[in-house]
Amino acid sequence: MKSITFKTVSASLVLTISLFGTSSAFSDKQKITIGGSSPVGLYTVAARALCRVVNRHDANVDCSNKLSGGSVSNLNDLGKGEIQLGIAQSDAQFYAYTGEGDKSFRDKEKMTNLRSVFSMYPEAFTIIARKDSGIAELNDLVGKKVNIGNPGSGQRATMETVMATKGWTKKSFLIAEELPSNEHALALCHDKVQALIFSTGHPNPSVGHAVGLCDAVVVTAIDEDISKLVEAKPFYEQVNVPGGIYASNDDSVNSFGVLATLVTTSDVSNDLVYNFVKTMFENLDDFKRAHPAFGYIEPAKMLKDGLTAPLHDGAVRYYKEKGWM
């Protein structure tokens, strides 16, 4: 009886130690949360793809994405320490670090601890209008039912900059909706809005969905006022929505845009950022395959284009090792 009891206890101890060891190993993983966007937003696709690459190639990391309102929300979450990395438009990054411009940041303290990791793909300011709306260019939005984007999103911040440049207010539109990107296509199809704005990389399935189902078209967003805006702001550039990627647009459409950038803060450890960046650049092709919009990413541009906040020291360490700095 004593022998049986001893063996039973021994087996229990072995099982307990084994389970404890497994739990300890799991808890030792570096946890990374990346702020994305709405469920259908391209930032969420990017955040999930970044995590997928890192989780696949670095056994010491447990990476997950967080759904959010977009750029401004991600920057706010970074400031509160709720996430380690976040995706933000290059203009939102500029405003957060400098405290200038957009009202989302103007009344707040500068995010002096904001740090850049790398930039990714260009995002065109995209106007999608119903064909029966009479909207063929930017100025045609006046007096129409327009979704200007949800507060906290980068596209809303860009739209407010456009509105300020044009001297518009919400009253300039018949209706100014504030729907998130996962709701705006349905509103367009049901004629609750006649046009919506969307800052995104192309091709984008959400844009294709709106164009295909709502009898809509992508219209030009560039005029003399916007051209002057692009020239005056370091985070904007003129871009085109390529022709042939959406059913209603055979020709390319002129627009302007920002870059999607990955940011963090100086409070995040150098080792965490270094290992993250190293894993990403060593497996960049895996990330680029996650979405057609990522296929145009060029490593040489990722270290500088669209970046206002200083590079994080962990990222700098890797870039110097590679001889890129």
Number of C-alpha atoms within 10 A of each C-alpha: 5 7 8 9 10 11 11 12 12 12 12 12 12 12 12 12 12 12 12 12 12 11 11 11 11 14 12 11 14 13 14 19 17 28 32 27 31 19 16 16 23 25 28 22 17 26 24 21 20 23 22 18 21 25 16 13 14 16 11 16 20 19 23 19 24 18 18 21 20 29 29 27 23 30 28 18 17 24 17 9 14 14 23 23 27 31 30 28 31 29 28 29 29 24 21 26 21 18 20 16 16 18 13 18 21 14 11 11 11 15 21 14 16 24 25 26 28 22 25 25 22 29 27 25 27 26 25 25 27 23 17 10 16 12 22 18 15 17 13 12 21 17 14 18 21 28 28 26 25 18 17 20 25 30 29 24 25 23 18 19 19 18 15 12 13 13 9 14 12 15 10 15 17 14 18 19 19 16 18 25 27 13 12 26 27 16 19 25 18 11 15 16 23 24 28 27 22 26 28 26 24 24 17 17 14 19 21 20 16 24 24 15 12 20 16 27 23 28 22 22 23 21 14 7 11 19 16 12 17 17 12 10 11 16 20 21 20 17 18 22 24 15 13 12 15 23 14 16 17 11 13 16 19 19 23 24 25 30 25 30 26 24 29 26 26 17 14 19 13 16 13 17 25 20 17 23 22 19 18 19 14 11 15 18 14 14 21 18 12 17 17 12 20 20 14 11 17 13 14 9 13 18 20 15 20 27 26 21 23 18 21 24 19 21 24 21 18 19 17 10 10 10 7 11 10
